[in-house]
Amino acid sequence: MCLVHNGHRSGTPLQVAAGGENSGIDLRWSEERTGTLHRCYADLVKASEFGACAIALLLIHELTPFVAVEQAMRGTTVDYYLAESATDDTLVFNRSARLEVSGILAAAKGNTVAARLDSKRRRNKPESDLPTLVAIVEFGLPQATLEEI
């Protein structure tokens, strides 16, 4: 919904900055949009959060050795806990990293990917020895940044 709201169509390239590299990934989705779908995502702030999580989790899977294994509880400074892809998912304590996700419907002065990343750097405190990854997804361009802080 956030991509369509910004005038994008299926096949739109997502500019991705991750690990010091820049690349593009074509985003493809069903073009079917119904009134029900619009009503389900009428709150574009929440839609930005949900959409950013979806894209971030796909980027984590494609670009890192991690997969999401647990959604973090509210009040922590992250959204998900990650584990190595090859980790036995029956183990309770297999967290290997943390993931903080942020979505921006359309960048504006003071609300850019760079500003949001700086904010995440300041806000996130180390939790034990787990590395923290931050994914910022901006739907206007669209672009995504995945960085370890």
C-alpha angles and dihedrals in degrees: 000000000000092000093047090045087058093050099259125142131206109287094041111148117242111212107223127196111190134148093358091303130108122211142152130240122191111233114216128185141153110285091212111114120177133185088251091056091050091050092049090056100032091125099075093190090060091040088055090052094048093044092048091051091050093050093041093052091050091049091049089053094047102038107032138044089247138095128190112259104168140018110233120238119254111268096045116103093242139060104216142018116225133205134193109276091240094052118121102254092207090072115097099210104044100122112144103168144357129241128207115190130195131180129203117193092205127345117250135172106299093010104077134132090255093050092047091049091051089051091051091050091054095043102045116084121194113266109204110307097317116127115233122223121196123203119191117186120192115191100194098072088009110239140147133201123199115188139159112232 
